[in-house]
Amino acid sequence: MDINVWKDFIQQNWLVILVALIVVFIVLNLVKTVVKWAIVILIVGAVIVYSGISLEQIKNTVTDVTDQAVGTLKSEAMTMMLKEAKDAAYVPGADGQFVITSPNLEVTGSQGSDKVKVKFRGVSVGEWSLDNETLQSFIQQAKQHTSSGS
């Protein structure tokens, strides 16, 4: 969303926004129930609809913010893999599954699979492909660390 669009909207519709704000304050002061919040939401929704912002634009904005947040989280998880590889513990399962844990990471996968599930500080950051060099190095160091008994 462009800030100039908002500036133009406010300049062109300042009277509508002012009336909506006055109505919101009146509703908040006079109505003392849950109904007041429903009315406030309706007023805000009406102003948004009146502004010309489409649900598609809102959806795109939310998607962009989500993608950026997940990207940042993945980047932090990779950095943490490099730092915590020496502390990681590899625990193989009987059915070919394995779990690698470190203070901030948990990697779960199975032998022969090209994907693993990664959790960073208890939050899932999705399934990662084993094509990632940092991830492969983390797994190898965890195996070595566990087999050496350190």
N, C-alpha and C positions, 0 to 999 in steps of 0.2 A: 504494500500500500504506500502510495506516494504522499508525502507530507503536503505537497502543493495541492493535491486533490482535496485534502481536508481543509486547507486554508481557503480555497475557493468556495468550498461548501459552506464554511462558517461565514464568510463574507456575504454570500448570496442569501443565506438562510438564517441570519442572526436573530431575526424576530421570532421565527418558529422555534429556534433553540431556546431563546429567552422565555417564551411562553411555556415550553415544555418543562424547563427548570423550575419556573414558578409553580406550575401544577404539581410537579414532583415534591417540592418543599411543602406545599399545602397538604398534599396527601400524607406525607410523612408526619406532619404535625397534627393532623386531625384524626386520621385513622390509626387505631392502635392494635390492629390484628394482622394476621397473616395476609389478609386481603390487600393491605397496603403494598406489600412486596409484589404481589401479582399485578397491581396497578402500575407500580414503578417499572416492572419488567415490560409490561405492555407499552408504556410510554417510551422507554428506551428502544424497544423493538420497532415502534412506529417511526421514531426518528431515524433509526438505522435504515429501515426500508425506504423512508422518504429520501434519505441521502443518496440512494442509488447503489449502495453496496450490495452486491449480489451474494447469495449463499455460496456460489462457486468461488468468489474472491475470498470469502472467509475461510472456506475449505482449503483453498490453495495456501493461504497464509498459515493456517494451522499445520498443514502438511510440511511447509517449508521450515517452520519452527521445530517441528518434531524431527525432521531429517537432520537439522543442524544439531539438535540436542543428542540424537543417537550417534551422529558422527563424532561429536566431542567426547561422548562416553566411550566409544570404541577406541579413539585415540588415547584417552587416558588409560584404558584397559591394556593397550599394547605397551605403553610406557611402563605400566606397573608390571607387566610380564617380564620385561627386561630387568627390572629391579628385583623382583621376587623369585626369579627362576631358581636361585640357590636355596631358597626356603621351601620350594614346592615339594609336595609328597605325591608320588604316583601310587595309586591303589588299584591293582587289576582285579577284575571280577571273574567269576568262574565261567560266565557265558560270553566272554570276549569284551565285555564292557570295561571301561576304566574311568576313574575319577582322579583328577589332579587338583589338589587344593594348596593354596598358599594363603597368607593372611588376608588378602583382599580379592582373590580370584578363585573360581571353581570352573574347571573345564571337564565336561563329561562327553564321552564318545564310545565308539566300539571299534574293535580291530577290523580293518578292511574297509571302513567307511571313509569317505573323503570329507566329512563334515563333523564338527563337534559343536556342542552347546557351551556357550561361555556366559558366566555370571560374574559381574564386577560389583563387589560390595553388596552382594545379595540381589542385585538387579540384573535380570536377563538382558544381555546385549545381542541375543539372537544366535543363529547358527553361523559358524564361520567355516570357510573352506580351508582345508589343510594346505592350500597353495601358499598361504601366508608364511613367510620365512620366520617372522618373530614367533608365531604360534608353534611352528615346527621346532624351533630352538627351545622354546619353553618346555615342550613335551619331552624332548631329548634330555634336557638338563634335569627335569624332574625324574625321569627314568634313571639317569646316572646317579643322581643324589640318593634316590631310594635304594638302588642296588648296592651302592657303596656303604649304606648304613649310616650316613652322616646325619 
